[in-house]
Amino acid sequence: VMNQLNAPLVLASGSSLRNRIVKAAMEEQLAGRGQQPDDRIANLYSRWASGGAGLLITGHVMVDRRAVAQPGDIVLDSTSAIDPFVTWAKAAHVGGTKIWMQINHPGRVVQRDTKSLAWAPSVVPIDAGSFSSLYPVPVAMTSAQIRETIANFASTAGAAERAGFDGVEVHAAHGYLISQFLSPLVNKRDDEWGGTLENRARLLLEVVAAIRSATSPGFAVAVKLNSADFQRGGFDFDDARQVIDLLETMGTDLVELSGGSIESLATSGTPTDGRTLAREAYFLQLTSSLAESAPVPLMLTGGIRRGEVAQAVIDAGFSLVGVATALAVDPTAPTPWLRGQDSPIKPPASRVIRSKMLRSAAVQASLTLHLHHLARGRQRARPLPPAIALLRDRIRRGAQLRAYRRRRTA
Ligand SMILES: Cc1cc2nc3c(=O)[nH]c(=O)nc-3n(C[C@H](O)[C@H](O)[C@H](O)COP(=O)(O)O)c2cc1C
């Protein structure tokens, strides 16, 4: 059987990728001085670049320094120095690897302790069970703030291009600002930014249009979209299909399909015990009908831990395979997959933590600390056990929080 994971892909903007495996976005929480990237990020990305993936999508970079999802998030705005971003892009270009910057605004998903602006389409607080009180009640954005945010996305994308990034991916998934606008559960507006799907998608479409005019035609523009947010009455599968059609008319190169939001935990409910293809690539069945009819190339991300599953995603009609967890555990994971070997990667798992929400936070902490380890040039065979990682990560975050708050008040 031919290994299609090795086939190059040329996108509408002309950008070409050397193979079909993509490192999906992972928030690195490695911002240094001024919320900028430093050597740690460069080390991490050069490791991924030599690990085999054809495209590296960065962790989300904030378009407005007044609103960060985590205090260690990198910001690229009009006050940022460009050099640290030039170094980042260069580090990723080893061996012809491409790098796209994922750009994001967290909207209402900002923790109270960061003292970030909590903006949302409407005054709808986050319902995250016993964790809800971590998040402030958001304010409904004015039209001027919406316009300002569109301009910020465009200016961040322009700066990313000047720094040498090959494209951007607009984060419109996982319950952040653009996904809040798409969701009828969070977006209760009755102006042109809410109501019908066309209105709910207006922010996303205007962001893509503004980026297109702020960047050159050869610069890739992608969108990460939930295939459904798995909440009753939320953004559903049919909405996703229609939004993909609208995005095609805006000159979008690629749509990455993911699923879930902080409220549904669908993205982190990754099964670690099953071995069947359908359970591992848990969005595969749900989304392959989209892949057959979509007018733009699609990428599927979620649950891909071994070569055979990656291949099955391509066989189902997707153009690209997105891999996050497996590439955090082992930055060289794609190399054997591209040679046709199955080489499964075992993600960190916890049996001691009962709460689903806490367990998912602990697994995330374990992966984040493993990234930090890789970024320092060290090699630990396995990520830390999640329960231990959770505690260590709280301490680490505390230090970043104090630094972020100092900068904010300065
Ligand atoms: C540590 C970590 C950080 C993440 N940060 C981001 C992010 O910044 N932006 C994003 O779109 N997705 C983020 N994700 C989600 C992944 O891109 C991906 O959609 C999800 O983990 C499912 O893929 P996987 O099963 O291969 O991990 C993150 C995932 C992990 C594990």
The ligand as an SDF file (V2000), in Angstrom:
LIG
                    3D

 31 33  0  0  0  0  0  0  0  0999 V2000
   -0.8110   20.9720   26.1310 C   0  0  0  0  0  0  0  0  0  0  0  0
   -1.8570   21.2840   25.0980 C   0  0  0  0  0  0  0  0  0  0  0  0
   -2.0540   22.5950   24.6850 C   0  0  0  0  0  0  0  0  0  0  0  0
   -3.0060   22.9090   23.6980 C   0  0  0  0  0  0  0  0  0  0  0  0
   -3.1120   24.2000   23.2500 N   0  0  0  0  0  0  0  0  0  0  0  0
   -3.9010   24.4690   22.1670 C   0  0  0  0  0  0  0  0  0  0  0  0
   -3.8920   25.7440   21.5610 C   0  0  0  0  0  0  0  0  0  0  0  0
   -3.1600   26.6660   21.9560 O   0  0  0  0  0  0  0  0  0  0  0  0
   -4.7110   25.9460   20.4990 N   0  0  0  0  0  0  0  0  0  0  0  0
   -5.5030   24.9590   19.9960 C   0  0  0  0  0  0  0  0  0  0  0  0
   -6.1900   25.1750   19.0140 O   0  0  0  0  0  0  0  0  0  0  0  0
   -5.5270   23.7420   20.5450 N   0  0  0  0  0  0  0  0  0  0  0  0
   -4.7290   23.4720   21.5950 C   0  0  0  0  0  0  0  0  0  0  0  0
   -4.7080   22.2000   22.1070 N   0  0  0  0  0  0  0  0  0  0  0  0
   -5.5750   21.1760   21.4900 C   0  0  0  0  0  0  0  0  0  0  0  0
   -4.8480   20.4140   20.3960 C   0  0  0  0  0  0  0  0  0  0  0  0
   -4.4570   21.2330   19.3140 O   0  0  0  0  0  0  0  0  0  0  0  0
   -5.7460   19.3090   19.8380 C   0  0  0  0  0  0  0  0  0  0  0  0
   -6.8580   19.8810   19.1690 O   0  0  0  0  0  0  0  0  0  0  0  0
   -6.2500   18.3480   20.9250 C   0  0  0  0  0  0  0  0  0  0  0  0
   -5.2540   18.1290   21.9170 O   0  0  0  0  0  0  0  0  0  0  0  0
   -6.6400   16.9940   20.3330 C   0  0  0  0  0  0  0  0  0  0  0  0
   -5.5580   16.4140   19.6270 O   0  0  0  0  0  0  0  0  0  0  0  0
   -4.6200   15.2790   20.2800 P   0  0  0  0  0  0  0  0  0  0  0  0
   -5.5230   14.1590   20.6580 O   0  0  0  0  0  0  0  0  0  0  0  0
   -3.6420   14.9100   19.1920 O   0  0  0  0  0  0  0  0  0  0  0  0
   -3.9520   15.8760   21.4540 O   0  0  0  0  0  0  0  0  0  0  0  0
   -3.7870   21.8770   23.1190 C   0  0  0  0  0  0  0  0  0  0  0  0
   -3.5920   20.5580   23.5410 C   0  0  0  0  0  0  0  0  0  0  0  0
   -2.6420   20.2470   24.5070 C   0  0  0  0  0  0  0  0  0  0  0  0
   -2.4540   18.8210   24.8940 C   0  0  0  0  0  0  0  0  0  0  0  0
  1  2  1  0
  2  3  1  0
  2 30  2  0
  3  4  2  0
  4  5  1  0
  4 28  1  0
  5  6  2  0
  6  7  1  0
  6 13  1  0
  7  8  2  0
  7  9  1  0
  9 10  1  0
 10 11  2  0
 10 12  1  0
 12 13  2  0
 13 14  1  0
 14 15  1  0
 14 28  1  0
 15 16  1  0
 16 17  1  0
 16 18  1  0
 18 19  1  0
 18 20  1  0
 20 21  1  0
 20 22  1  0
 22 23  1  0
 23 24  1  0
 24 25  2  0
 24 26  1  0
 24 27  1  0
 28 29  2  0
 29 30  1  0
 30 31  1  0
M  END
$$$$
